[in-house]
Amino acid sequence: MSNFKDLKEECYHANMALNEQGLVLYTFGNVSAVDRSEKVFAIKPSGVPYEELTPQKMVVVDYENNIVDGDLRPSSDTKTHAYLYHHWKEIGGIAHTHALYSVSWAQSLRDIPIFGTTHADHLTQDIPCAPPMNDMLIEGDYEHNTGKQITDCFDGRKLDHREVEMVLVGNHGPFCWGADAQKAVFNSRVLEEIAHMAYLTLQINPKSEKLKAALIDKHYQRKHGAKKYYGQ
């Protein structure tokens, strides 16, 4: 029996949730779950349809991308997950999708503007789109460099990954993270909904203005601030 049964179960259920939320098509997308004490993470196997997944098929790798447990090849995005886990110590799960509206914004190389209170319930600024990777990095260790592309975007903009738990990778698609794998999936669903709303907003009124600061602060603070009062 695997020594990583619980980790594989967590990873499996998060991947199935990604599929149930309608965020993936065929074999697109993946979720990983990390075990910080063991310095390993479980991730979806590459190219396996969701209906064929089982907890036992999840692949456990270390931060150097060595397979620790599993018989299948891990996701092609494994090195990106490993890079983010190595550099951002607080995150417990990562999700990557090719969801329709999120990818459309990424392909447009545009940040998603903060137009309304739904957006402000989750973060106080535009959802960033990292610029396209340069040719030298593409020709190098591409998946590893995708992780670097994300952290460079956050460093360059002075963004805190503990507050902004989502990004669009230019010409590619979204990555989200969180305290655990299910939170990463939750953030992926939120991102896709915000991306859809922003698209429709600009279709209705191409000159739509961003949400004013007072409303941004009000909606974010009531859910996340020191005196938050949303929920039980």
Short mmCIF file of the C-alpha atoms (twelve columns), coordinates in Angstrom:
data_MODEL
# 
_entry.id   MODEL 
# 
loop_
_atom_site.group_PDB 
_atom_site.id 
_atom_site.type_symbol 
_atom_site.label_atom_id 
_atom_site.label_alt_id 
_atom_site.label_comp_id 
_atom_site.label_asym_id 
_atom_site.label_seq_id 
_atom_site.Cartn_x 
_atom_site.Cartn_y 
_atom_site.Cartn_z 
_atom_site.pdbx_PDB_model_num 
ATOM 1   C CA . MET A 1   0.000   0.000  0.000   1 
ATOM 2   C CA . SER A 2   1.219   3.507  -0.822  1 
ATOM 3   C CA . ASN A 3   2.648   5.611  2.000   1 
ATOM 4   C CA . PHE A 4   0.889   8.579  0.384   1 
ATOM 5   C CA . LYS A 5   -2.694  7.261  0.398   1 
ATOM 6   C CA . ASP A 6   -4.211  10.405 1.956   1 
ATOM 7   C CA . LEU A 7   -2.254  12.734 -0.317  1 
ATOM 8   C CA . LYS A 8   -3.338  10.794 -3.392  1 
ATOM 9   C CA . GLU A 9   -6.957  10.849 -2.218  1 
ATOM 10  C CA . GLU A 10  -6.822  14.627 -1.766  1 
ATOM 11  C CA . CYS A 11  -5.319  15.083 -5.210  1 
ATOM 12  C CA . TYR A 12  -7.832  12.736 -6.852  1 
ATOM 13  C CA . HIS A 13  -10.886 14.431 -5.357  1 
ATOM 14  C CA . ALA A 14  -9.590  17.873 -6.322  1 
ATOM 15  C CA . ASN A 15  -9.024  16.769 -9.912  1 
ATOM 16  C CA . MET A 16  -12.511 15.286 -10.068 1 
ATOM 17  C CA . ALA A 17  -13.928 18.538 -8.672  1 
ATOM 18  C CA . LEU A 18  -12.159 20.448 -11.444 1 
ATOM 19  C CA . ASN A 19  -13.935 18.226 -13.952 1 
ATOM 20  C CA . GLU A 20  -17.301 18.455 -12.175 1 
ATOM 21  C CA . GLN A 21  -17.070 22.258 -12.189 1 
ATOM 22  C CA . GLY A 22  -16.835 22.205 -15.985 1 
ATOM 23  C CA . LEU A 23  -13.369 23.731 -15.980 1 
ATOM 24  C CA . VAL A 24  -11.680 21.058 -18.086 1 
ATOM 25  C CA . LEU A 25  -12.277 19.328 -21.403 1 
ATOM 26  C CA . TYR A 26  -11.027 15.824 -22.195 1 
ATOM 27  C CA . THR A 27  -7.642  15.574 -20.453 1 
ATOM 28  C CA . PHE A 28  -6.949  19.327 -20.222 1 
ATOM 29  C CA . GLY A 29  -5.933  20.659 -16.822 1 
ATOM 30  C CA . ASN A 30  -4.558  19.292 -13.588 1 
ATOM 31  C CA . VAL A 31  -4.498  19.756 -9.831  1 
ATOM 32  C CA . SER A 32  -1.748  18.941 -7.358  1 
ATOM 33  C CA . ALA A 33  -1.671  18.636 -3.563  1 
ATOM 34  C CA . VAL A 34  1.510   19.057 -1.537  1 
ATOM 35  C CA . ASP A 35  2.813   17.358 1.614   1 
ATOM 36  C CA . ARG A 36  5.218   19.916 3.046   1 
ATOM 37  C CA . SER A 37  6.580   17.607 5.739   1 
ATOM 38  C CA . GLU A 38  7.651   15.047 3.123   1 
ATOM 39  C CA . LYS A 39  8.574   17.653 0.476   1 
ATOM 40  C CA . VAL A 40  6.492   15.885 -2.169  1 
ATOM 41  C CA . PHE A 41  3.266   16.513 -4.027  1 
ATOM 42  C CA . ALA A 42  0.684   14.383 -5.800  1 
ATOM 43  C CA . ILE A 43  -0.486  15.353 -9.274  1 
ATOM 44  C CA . LYS A 44  -2.737  14.033 -12.032 1 
ATOM 45  C CA . PRO A 45  -1.085  11.614 -14.476 1 
ATOM 46  C CA . SER A 46  -0.501  12.943 -17.968 1 
ATOM 47  C CA . GLY A 47  -3.132  12.378 -20.642 1 
ATOM 48  C CA . VAL A 48  -5.459  10.161 -18.596 1 
ATOM 49  C CA . PRO A 49  -9.193  10.960 -19.081 1 
ATOM 50  C CA . TYR A 50  -10.999 12.001 -15.904 1 
ATOM 51  C CA . GLU A 51  -13.417 9.074  -16.065 1 
ATOM 52  C CA . GLU A 52  -10.438 6.722  -15.851 1 
ATOM 53  C CA . LEU A 53  -8.796  8.379  -12.868 1 
ATOM 54  C CA . THR A 54  -8.526  6.698  -9.471  1 
ATOM 55  C CA . PRO A 55  -6.668  7.762  -6.325  1 
ATOM 56  C CA . GLN A 56  -4.107  5.053  -7.020  1 
ATOM 57  C CA . LYS A 57  -3.280  6.581  -10.416 1 
ATOM 58  C CA . MET A 58  -2.170  9.893  -8.908  1 
ATOM 59  C CA . VAL A 59  1.595   10.345 -9.164  1 
ATOM 60  C CA . VAL A 60  3.720   11.553 -6.236  1 
ATOM 61  C CA . VAL A 61  6.880   13.501 -7.090  1 
ATOM 62  C CA . ASP A 62  9.443   15.532 -5.154  1 
ATOM 63  C CA . TYR A 63  10.374  19.156 -5.809  1 
ATOM 64  C CA . GLU A 64  13.080  17.977 -8.232  1 
ATOM 65  C CA . ASN A 65  10.403  16.168 -10.278 1 
ATOM 66  C CA . ASN A 66  11.541  12.673 -9.362  1 
ATOM 67  C CA . ILE A 67  8.721   10.120 -9.125  1 
ATOM 68  C CA . VAL A 68  8.414   8.940  -5.535  1 
ATOM 69  C CA . ASP A 69  5.233   6.895  -5.867  1 
ATOM 70  C CA . GLY A 70  3.217   5.886  -8.921  1 
ATOM 71  C CA . ASP A 71  3.392   3.872  -12.123 1 
ATOM 72  C CA . LEU A 72  2.311   6.550  -14.609 1 
ATOM 73  C CA . ARG A 73  3.967   9.615  -16.069 1 
ATOM 74  C CA . PRO A 74  2.957   12.773 -14.162 1 
ATOM 75  C CA . SER A 75  1.296   15.787 -15.794 1 
ATOM 76  C CA . SER A 76  3.362   17.662 -18.354 1 
ATOM 77  C CA . ASP A 77  2.912   20.726 -16.110 1 
ATOM 78  C CA . THR A 78  4.578   19.030 -13.117 1 
ATOM 79  C CA . LYS A 79  7.697   21.192 -13.261 1 
ATOM 80  C CA . THR A 80  5.574   24.344 -13.064 1 
ATOM 81  C CA . HIS A 81  3.869   23.055 -9.923  1 
ATOM 82  C CA . ALA A 82  7.227   22.059 -8.446  1 
ATOM 83  C CA . TYR A 83  8.686   25.501 -9.088  1 
ATOM 84  C CA . LEU A 84  5.775   27.240 -7.384  1 
ATOM 85  C CA . TYR A 85  5.830   24.905 -4.377  1 
ATOM 86  C CA . HIS A 86  9.557   25.445 -3.996  1 
ATOM 87  C CA . HIS A 87  9.332   29.241 -4.136  1 
ATOM 88  C CA . TRP A 88  6.009   29.880 -2.405  1 
ATOM 89  C CA . LYS A 89  6.136   27.940 0.855   1 
ATOM 90  C CA . GLU A 90  2.608   28.773 2.042   1 
ATOM 91  C CA . ILE A 91  0.581   27.217 -0.767  1 
ATOM 92  C CA . GLY A 92  -0.893  23.735 -0.372  1 
ATOM 93  C CA . GLY A 93  -2.488  23.105 -3.753  1 
ATOM 94  C CA . ILE A 94  -2.261  24.278 -7.369  1 
ATOM 95  C CA . ALA A 95  -4.784  24.017 -10.201 1 
ATOM 96  C CA . HIS A 96  -4.284  24.644 -13.907 1 
ATOM 97  C CA . THR A 97  -7.102  24.718 -16.450 1 
ATOM 98  C CA . HIS A 98  -7.803  25.636 -20.035 1 
ATOM 99  C CA . ALA A 99  -11.217 27.050 -19.141 1 
ATOM 100 C CA . LEU A 100 -12.859 29.047 -21.933 1 
ATOM 101 C CA . TYR A 101 -13.051 32.622 -20.632 1 
ATOM 102 C CA . SER A 102 -9.911  32.515 -18.514 1 
ATOM 103 C CA . VAL A 103 -7.887  31.295 -21.485 1 
ATOM 104 C CA . SER A 104 -9.486  33.871 -23.759 1 
ATOM 105 C CA . TRP A 105 -8.219  36.674 -21.518 1 
ATOM 106 C CA . ALA A 106 -4.787  35.015 -21.351 1 
ATOM 107 C CA . GLN A 107 -4.668  34.784 -25.143 1 
ATOM 108 C CA . SER A 108 -5.621  38.442 -25.355 1 
ATOM 109 C CA . LEU A 109 -2.664  39.260 -23.057 1 
ATOM 110 C CA . ARG A 110 -4.938  41.355 -20.852 1 
ATOM 111 C CA . ASP A 111 -5.353  41.626 -17.121 1 
ATOM 112 C CA . ILE A 112 -8.962  41.085 -16.052 1 
ATOM 113 C CA . PRO A 113 -10.180 44.487 -14.787 1 
ATOM 114 C CA . ILE A 114 -11.957 44.730 -11.462 1 
ATOM 115 C CA . PHE A 115 -15.382 45.815 -12.686 1 
ATOM 116 C CA . GLY A 116 -17.700 44.698 -9.904  1 
ATOM 117 C CA . THR A 117 -18.264 43.526 -6.369  1 
ATOM 118 C CA . THR A 118 -18.073 39.820 -7.269  1 
ATOM 119 C CA . HIS A 119 -14.447 40.397 -8.213  1 
ATOM 120 C CA . ALA A 120 -13.856 42.545 -5.107  1 
ATOM 121 C CA . ASP A 121 -15.215 39.795 -2.856  1 
ATOM 122 C CA . HIS A 122 -12.081 37.830 -3.692  1 
ATOM 123 C CA . LEU A 123 -9.300  40.312 -4.433  1 
ATOM 124 C CA . THR A 124 -8.751  44.042 -4.560  1 
ATOM 125 C CA . GLN A 125 -7.070  44.418 -7.932  1 
ATOM 126 C CA . ASP A 126 -7.084  43.268 -11.525 1 
ATOM 127 C CA . ILE A 127 -6.254  39.615 -12.118 1 
ATOM 128 C CA . PRO A 128 -2.740  39.764 -13.584 1 
ATOM 129 C CA . CYS A 129 -1.722  38.376 -16.941 1 
ATOM 130 C CA . ALA A 130 1.958   37.451 -17.063 1 
ATOM 131 C CA . PRO A 131 3.650   38.548 -20.306 1 
ATOM 132 C CA . PRO A 132 4.492   35.872 -22.889 1 
ATOM 133 C CA . MET A 133 7.641   33.869 -22.297 1 
ATOM 134 C CA . ASN A 134 10.668  34.893 -24.328 1 
ATOM 135 C CA . ASP A 135 12.136  32.548 -26.947 1 
ATOM 136 C CA . MET A 136 15.189  31.613 -24.890 1 
ATOM 137 C CA . LEU A 137 13.021  30.378 -22.014 1 
ATOM 138 C CA . ILE A 138 10.649  28.580 -24.409 1 
ATOM 139 C CA . GLU A 139 13.575  26.703 -25.935 1 
ATOM 140 C CA . GLY A 140 14.934  25.887 -22.471 1 
ATOM 141 C CA . ASP A 141 13.195  24.036 -19.644 1 
ATOM 142 C CA . TYR A 142 9.743   25.236 -20.715 1 
ATOM 143 C CA . GLU A 143 7.537   23.948 -17.890 1 
ATOM 144 C CA . HIS A 144 10.060  24.956 -15.212 1 
ATOM 145 C CA . ASN A 145 10.296  28.374 -16.816 1 
ATOM 146 C CA . THR A 146 6.508   28.731 -16.767 1 
ATOM 147 C CA . GLY A 147 6.784   28.727 -12.980 1 
ATOM 148 C CA . LYS A 148 9.480   31.380 -13.239 1 
ATOM 149 C CA . GLN A 149 7.251   33.366 -15.616 1 
ATOM 150 C CA . ILE A 150 4.572   33.440 -12.896 1 
ATOM 151 C CA . THR A 151 6.842   34.399 -9.995  1 
ATOM 152 C CA . ASP A 152 8.621   37.027 -12.120 1 
ATOM 153 C CA . CYS A 153 5.230   38.594 -12.874 1 
ATOM 154 C CA . PHE A 154 4.400   38.761 -9.174  1 
ATOM 155 C CA . ASP A 155 7.830   40.071 -8.222  1 
ATOM 156 C CA . GLY A 156 7.775   42.690 -10.967 1 
ATOM 157 C CA . ARG A 157 4.353   43.974 -9.971  1 
ATOM 158 C CA . LYS A 158 5.037   43.608 -6.234  1 
ATOM 159 C CA . LEU A 159 2.033   41.306 -5.839  1 
ATOM 160 C CA . ASP A 160 1.564   39.063 -2.814  1 
ATOM 161 C CA . HIS A 161 0.729   35.496 -3.837  1 
ATOM 162 C CA . ARG A 162 -0.967  34.997 -0.459  1 
ATOM 163 C CA . GLU A 163 -3.547  37.623 -1.413  1 
ATOM 164 C CA . VAL A 164 -3.724  37.174 -5.181  1 
ATOM 165 C CA . GLU A 165 -4.164  33.428 -5.600  1 
ATOM 166 C CA . MET A 166 -4.587  33.381 -9.366  1 
ATOM 167 C CA . VAL A 167 -2.788  34.423 -12.527 1 
ATOM 168 C CA . LEU A 168 -3.169  34.252 -16.285 1 
ATOM 169 C CA . VAL A 169 -0.079  33.068 -18.134 1 
ATOM 170 C CA . GLY A 170 0.054   35.036 -21.378 1 
ATOM 171 C CA . ASN A 171 -0.949  33.002 -24.468 1 
ATOM 172 C CA . HIS A 172 -1.419  29.946 -22.238 1 
ATOM 173 C CA . GLY A 173 -4.008  29.960 -19.472 1 
ATOM 174 C CA . PRO A 174 -4.752  30.248 -15.756 1 
ATOM 175 C CA . PHE A 175 -2.982  28.872 -12.704 1 
ATOM 176 C CA . CYS A 176 -4.571  29.141 -9.268  1 
ATOM 177 C CA . TRP A 177 -3.398  28.080 -5.827  1 
ATOM 178 C CA . GLY A 178 -4.532  28.069 -2.232  1 
ATOM 179 C CA . ALA A 179 -4.149  26.595 1.222   1 
ATOM 180 C CA . ASP A 180 -5.049  23.165 -0.166  1 
ATOM 181 C CA . ALA A 181 -6.008  21.533 -3.449  1 
ATOM 182 C CA . GLN A 182 -9.733  22.171 -3.037  1 
ATOM 183 C CA . LYS A 183 -9.105  25.891 -2.476  1 
ATOM 184 C CA . ALA A 184 -7.070  25.946 -5.684  1 
ATOM 185 C CA . VAL A 185 -10.073 24.449 -7.506  1 
ATOM 186 C CA . PHE A 186 -12.399 26.960 -5.833  1 
ATOM 187 C CA . ASN A 187 -10.181 29.818 -7.001  1 
ATOM 188 C CA . SER A 188 -10.163 28.386 -10.527 1 
ATOM 189 C CA . ARG A 189 -13.959 28.423 -10.618 1 
ATOM 190 C CA . VAL A 190 -14.057 31.968 -9.243  1 
ATOM 191 C CA . LEU A 191 -11.525 33.105 -11.831 1 
ATOM 192 C CA . GLU A 192 -13.517 31.602 -14.696 1 
ATOM 193 C CA . GLU A 193 -16.724 33.273 -13.491 1 
ATOM 194 C CA . ILE A 194 -15.025 36.666 -13.122 1 
ATOM 195 C CA . ALA A 195 -13.443 36.269 -16.567 1 
ATOM 196 C CA . HIS A 196 -16.872 35.547 -18.059 1 
ATOM 197 C CA . MET A 197 -18.485 38.516 -16.291 1 
ATOM 198 C CA . ALA A 198 -15.703 40.872 -17.392 1 
ATOM 199 C CA . TYR A 199 -16.042 39.728 -20.995 1 
ATOM 200 C CA . LEU A 200 -19.797 40.329 -20.974 1 
ATOM 201 C CA . THR A 201 -19.338 43.681 -19.268 1 
ATOM 202 C CA . LEU A 202 -17.122 44.907 -22.093 1 
ATOM 203 C CA . GLN A 203 -19.533 43.525 -24.693 1 
ATOM 204 C CA . ILE A 204 -22.387 45.518 -23.154 1 
ATOM 205 C CA . ASN A 205 -20.327 48.651 -22.592 1 
ATOM 206 C CA . PRO A 206 -16.789 48.762 -24.039 1 
ATOM 207 C CA . LYS A 207 -16.160 51.926 -22.005 1 
ATOM 208 C CA . SER A 208 -17.049 50.365 -18.654 1 
ATOM 209 C CA . GLU A 209 -15.119 51.842 -15.766 1 
ATOM 210 C CA . LYS A 210 -13.468 49.924 -12.973 1 
ATOM 211 C CA . LEU A 211 -15.169 49.557 -9.615  1 
ATOM 212 C CA . LYS A 212 -14.521 52.545 -7.376  1 
ATOM 213 C CA . ALA A 213 -12.095 52.162 -4.495  1 
ATOM 214 C CA . ALA A 214 -14.671 52.525 -1.720  1 
ATOM 215 C CA . LEU A 215 -16.676 49.563 -3.021  1 
ATOM 216 C CA . ILE A 216 -13.560 47.473 -3.581  1 
ATOM 217 C CA . ASP A 217 -12.462 48.026 -0.005  1 
ATOM 218 C CA . LYS A 218 -15.942 47.473 1.442   1 
ATOM 219 C CA . HIS A 219 -16.548 44.158 -0.273  1 
ATOM 220 C CA . TYR A 220 -13.091 42.773 0.329   1 
ATOM 221 C CA . GLN A 221 -12.909 43.820 3.975   1 
ATOM 222 C CA . ARG A 222 -16.326 42.453 4.902   1 
ATOM 223 C CA . LYS A 223 -15.147 38.995 3.838   1 
ATOM 224 C CA . HIS A 224 -11.435 39.105 4.637   1 
ATOM 225 C CA . GLY A 225 -10.685 42.067 6.910   1 
ATOM 226 C CA . ALA A 226 -10.010 42.166 10.635  1 
ATOM 227 C CA . LYS A 227 -13.667 43.025 11.267  1 
ATOM 228 C CA . LYS A 228 -15.147 40.728 8.657   1 
ATOM 229 C CA . TYR A 229 -18.814 39.894 9.086   1 
ATOM 230 C CA . TYR A 230 -19.660 37.807 6.017   1 
ATOM 231 C CA . GLY A 231 -20.664 34.214 6.786   1 
ATOM 232 C CA . GLN A 232 -20.929 32.352 10.076  1 
# 
